[in-house]
Amino acid sequence: MGQATLVGMQVDDGERLIEALDARGHKVVAALWLRNSDTERWELRIVLDGFDPTVDPRVCHRRIGEVFWSMKRELSFDQSDIRLVGPDNSVIEALRHSVLAQAASVSRAHLGGRQLGKEFVEDAYLYRIG
């Protein structure tokens, strides 16, 4: 069973990983921590600009892995907590079409208790969606 709440250290470390990916030229289009109700674990879901993990998963995972492992000692979560999703992921699509997406971009939003695409989102922390 996973932890019930996301802690501040994970939120901060997730943001540091996203910033490091951006700095290395791997633009993060969307990113959020989402509590997976099936596994009761938190997942850091990431969408990289121009990459779809369903088309070429090795390239996407390699890009994330290189940055993750360079920071591993500084991060409070494991690489297994990261889930790469494509831009057509149902949660990402639902967020893009929600009220949140009326702004040019959204960052730092807590959400939960709602259906997003094909998933019921019990709890989530959105870094960005653009």
N, C-alpha and C positions, 0 to 999 in steps of 0.2 A: 504494500500500500504506500502511496506517495504522500508527500506532505500536503496538508489541507490549505495552507496559505503560502503565498509567495512572499519572501522576505526582502527587505530593502537591499540587502547585499546582492541578491540575484538580479533585482531590477537594475541596480547600478552597474553590475558586471555585464549584464546583457547590453546595456547602452554602450559600454566601453568596447565590447566586441563589435557592435554595429558601426561605431565610429572608426574602429580599426579597419574593418572591411571597406568602408568608404575611402579611408585614407590610402588604402592599397589599390584603389581603382575598381573595387568590386561594389558598385553602387547598390545599396539596399533600398529597394522600392517600398517594401512593406515589412514590418516586423512587429511581433507581439508575443507575449507569454500567454498561453492558453491552457487552462486546466482541462485535460482530457478526462471526461467523465467515465470512459470505459476502463482506462488504466489507473485512474486517480493520480496521475502524474502531471506535472507542469511541463509543457513543451515550448521551446522558443522557436516559433515559426518564422521563417525568413524567406522573402522573395528577392532574388537577385535580378537586377535589370539585364535583360537580354538572355537569360538562361532559364531553361525549363527542366527541372530534374526528371520529368517523365521522358524527355527526349534524350538527354545525355547526363544521366545521374553522376557518372564518374567525374566529369568536369566540374559540376556544381559542388560535389562533396570535397573534391580536391581543393577548390578555392576556399571554402569554409575551413577545411581541415588545416591548411597551411597557416592561416591566421590564428585559428583556435590554438593549435599546438605551440605557436610562438608566444601565446599569452597564458597557457594552461596553469602555470603556478599562480597567476594573478586572479583566476576566475573561480567562482564558488559553485560552478555546475560542470557537468560532464558533457562531452561531445554527444553522447547518446541522448541528451536532453534537447538537442537541436533537431528540428525537422524542416528540411527544405521543401517548400511547396512552390508550385507554379503560379503564375499570375491569374490562372483560371480556377484556383482553389475556391471552393464554395464559400468559405468564411471570408476570404479576401474579397471576393466579388460582392458579397453581401455588404461588407463594410464600405466598399467603394460606392455602392448605390444607396447607402443609408443616409440619414440626416447628418451624420458625422462628416460625410464626404462633400457636403455643400460648400465647405471651405476649400481653398486651393490645396491645402494639405492639413493633416491633423497629426498632432503629436501629444504624447503623454495623456492618455485617457484610460480610465478604469471602466470596464463594462462587464456585464454578466446578467444572468437570468433571462436570456433571450435566445430565440432561434436565429442563427446566422447561417444562411444557406442550408446545407444538409445536416448541420450540427446544432445541437442545443448547447449554448455556451453558458456554462455554470459560472465561470469567472475568467476574466482575461485582463491583461494590461497591455494596452496598445502603445507602442513607441511611435510608429509612423505608418501612414498609408497615403500614398500619393499616386 
